[in-house]
Amino acid sequence: MTLRYKIVIEPNEEGGFTVTVPDLPGCVTQGDTIEEAIGNAKEAIEGHLEALTELRKSFQAEIEVEFEQKAA
């Protein structure tokens, strides 16, 4: 199975590039070259997804929903 994520690569004033992943808030990395930034982005995405999976495993609570319908 292949997961596809859009990445945004922006040049830094000091040199190098910053990469963000819009679909994964907080998933940010960098690289000295675009190629390095892309490679680091793949690693960052893998790490981010692993962390989310572990968080999900540790959060095994039952979810209850209570709602109130407002009059139109």
ZAZA-574832 format. One record per residue (C-alpha): y, x, z; residue number from 1. Coordinates in steps of 0.25 Angstrom, whole numbers. Each point is the difference from the previous one (the first is absolute). Layout:
REM ZAZA-574832
     yy     xx     zz    n
      Y      X      Z  NUM
...
END
This chain:
REM ZAZA-574832
     yy     xx     zz    n
      0      0      0    1
     14      5     -4    2
     12     -4      8    3
     13      2     -7    4
     13      2      7    5
     14      2     -6    6
      7     12      5    7
     15      4      0    8
      4     14     -2    9
     14      5      3   10
      6     14     -1   11
      5      6     13   12
     14      7      0   13
     -6     12      7   14
    -12      0    -11   15
    -13     -6      0   16
     -3    -15     -1   17
     -2    -11     10   18
    -11    -11     -3   19
      0    -14      5   20
    -11    -11     -2   21
      7    -13      0   22
    -12     -8      3   23
     -3      8     12   24
     12      0      9   25
      1     13      7   26
     -9      8     -9   27
      9     12     -4   28
     -2     14     -5   29
      6     11     -8   30
     -3     12     -9   31
      7     12     -6   32
     -4     -5    -14   33
     -3    -13     -6   34
    -15      3     -1   35
     -1      4     15   36
      8    -12      4   37
    -10     -9     -8   38
    -12      7      7   39
      6     -1     13   40
      3    -15     -3   41
    -15     -2     -2   42
     -3      7     13   43
     11     -8      7   44
     -6    -13     -5   45
    -14      3      4   46
      5      4     14   47
      9    -13      1   48
    -12     -9     -4   49
     -9      7     10   50
     10     -2     11   51
      1    -15     -4   52
    -15     -1      0   53
     -1      6     14   54
     11     -8      5   55
     -7    -13     -5   56
    -13      4      7   57
      7      2     13   58
      7    -13     -1   59
    -12    -10      0   60
      7    -11      7   61
     -2    -15     -4   62
     13     -6     -6   63
      4    -13      3   64
     12     -8     -7   65
      8    -10      6   66
     10     -8     -9   67
     11    -10      2   68
      3     -9    -12   69
     15     -2     -2   70
      5    -13     -5   71
      6      0    -14   72
END
